[in-house]
Amino acid sequence: MLSVKGLCAGYGALTILKGIDLGIGKGEVVGLVGANGAGKTTLVRTLAGLLPARDGEIRLGGKDITRIPPHLRSGFGLAVVLENRNLFGELTVRENLALAERAGRGRRRVFTLERIVDLFPAVGEKLYVRCDLLSGGQQQQVAIGRALLLQPDIMLMDEPSTGLAPKVVKDILDVLGRLRADGMSIILVEQNIAIASSATSRAYVMAIGRVAHEIGEGDWPRFMADEKLVSAYLGHHQGAAHQ
Ligand SMILES: Nc1ncnc2c1ncn2[C@@H]1O[C@H](COP(=O)(O)OP(=O)(O)OP(=O)(O)O)[C@@H](O)[C@H]1O
């Protein structure tokens, strides 16, 4: 579905991503974890096309999208939910969703407004409310709904749990589980490994702009139990939490 080879990117004179290799198949939910500053958001921005790749290749569904501008990548099946959610605050929920519905028109229609409301009932209750008046959790749900209306094959999500109450996080993870059951591929960037390990079947661990470690299918319990490994890659705080 998505394959990334030797991807390099950075800011000005700084090279942050130093040759990233990763792959994700259809219907997989794969984690991207790593300590603060490891380069996760830089990778998301590069995959989204918001930051140019300096070297390497991004292929989606067999097509090279490395140089495709960000607003055209949804036409290739990629939808991105950025950490700041990027909703139009002065527009209503319905209007934000309508923009995505229009952008997704060229693709096979799997997600409708009804389906989004079924996945996120709270979104249905707020359709005519301006997005800037919603809670963080509601905004996150609208942002995911908007991404789905682009009719993607793969969703890239940057820390959707940040700042949200545990109950809201659980609701969102439940929805990701339902999407995965329907064949959606998801890359979940998540700093909190308790969340990452419960929501993903395998993960890439980033450190200083590289994939430093891979947590394979079924390997989460072993990784979590290894306090040294957790501390080395994710910081002492999380390591201590899993002693
Ligand atoms: N606009 C920018 N200009 C220069 N350097 C940047 C910029 N954005 C990020 N960086 C640097 O790139 C490195 C990787 O940052 P990035 O935000 O990708 O990490 P991260 O893994 O997402 O961390 P976090 O979990 O804290 O968001 C850091 O050293 C950061 O200081």
The ligand as an ORCA input file, in Angstrom:
! r2SCAN-3c Opt
* xyz 0 1
  N      10.476     24.131     11.407
  C      11.588     23.593     11.895
  N      12.799     24.189     11.696
  C      13.934     23.652     12.177
  N      13.987     22.495     12.885
  C      12.825     21.875     13.132
  C      11.571     22.380     12.659
  N      10.597     21.515     13.059
  C      11.215     20.526     13.745
  N      12.547     20.737     13.777
  C      13.561     19.877     14.423
  O      13.455     18.602     13.839
  C      13.688     17.591     14.824
  C      12.554     16.588     14.764
  O      11.356     17.218     15.186
  P       9.932     16.544     15.014
  O       8.913     17.556     15.426
  O       9.824     15.932     13.689
  O      10.035     15.392     16.107
  P       8.882     14.534     16.776
  O       9.407     13.155     16.860
  O       7.609     14.745     16.058
  O       8.806     15.147     18.222
  P       7.529     15.564     19.084
  O       6.954     14.301     19.585
  O       8.127     16.410     20.143
  O       6.600     16.318     18.164
  C      13.842     18.300     16.156
  O      15.221     18.382     16.423
  C      13.263     19.662     15.889
  O      13.910     20.629     16.673
*
